[in-house]
Amino acid sequence: MAKKTVELNSMNVTFTCSEAGKQTVYVSEHDFMSLNQECELCGSHGNITVDVKCACGETHSIEIKSW
């Protein structure tokens, strides 16, 4: 499987955690993950996710895009 390199200039991730009750933004370039798999029936499937370190003490994995 080939890996793509993408240069990320700036991205803000904001969400409200129901446990912490407030907005949390703690994201670095190392928190992003991408997966792409070829499919014999319809082309390819994949997704982009980001792991967010939350104020509640948990790390939430949020799917940004899927195909």
C-alpha positions in Angstrom: 0.0 0.0 0.0 1.4 3.4 -1.0 1.4 6.3 1.4 0.6 9.8 0.4 2.4 12.8 2.0 0.2 15.9 2.5 1.5 19.2 3.8 -0.8 20.6 6.5 -0.5 24.3 6.9 -3.3 25.0 9.3 -6.3 23.2 10.7 -8.6 23.9 13.7 -10.5 21.1 15.3 -13.1 22.1 17.8 -15.7 19.9 19.5 -17.7 19.9 22.7 -17.1 16.9 25.0 -20.2 15.8 26.9 -18.1 14.6 29.8 -15.9 17.7 30.1 -18.7 20.1 29.1 -16.5 22.4 27.2 -14.8 22.8 23.8 -11.4 21.1 23.4 -8.7 21.7 20.8 -5.5 19.8 21.3 -4.3 18.5 17.9 -0.9 18.0 16.4 0.2 16.9 13.0 1.0 13.4 14.4 -2.7 12.9 15.5 -4.0 12.5 11.9 -4.3 9.1 10.3 -5.3 8.1 6.8 -6.3 4.7 5.4 -7.0 3.8 1.7 -7.8 0.3 0.5 -8.6 -0.8 -3.1 -11.9 -2.6 -3.6 -12.5 -5.0 -6.5 -16.1 -4.0 -6.8 -16.2 -0.2 -6.6 -12.7 1.3 -6.5 -11.3 2.3 -3.2 -12.5 2.9 0.4 -10.7 4.9 3.0 -11.0 7.5 5.7 -9.2 10.3 7.5 -9.3 10.4 11.3 -7.9 12.6 14.0 -7.2 11.7 17.6 -8.1 14.5 19.9 -6.7 14.7 23.5 -9.7 15.9 25.5 -10.0 17.8 28.8 -11.9 14.8 30.2 -8.7 12.8 30.1 -9.8 10.6 27.1 -8.5 10.5 23.6 -11.4 10.7 21.1 -10.9 9.4 17.5 -13.0 11.6 15.1 -13.6 10.6 11.5 -13.1 13.7 9.3 -13.9 12.1 5.9 -14.6 8.7 4.5 -15.1 7.3 1.0 
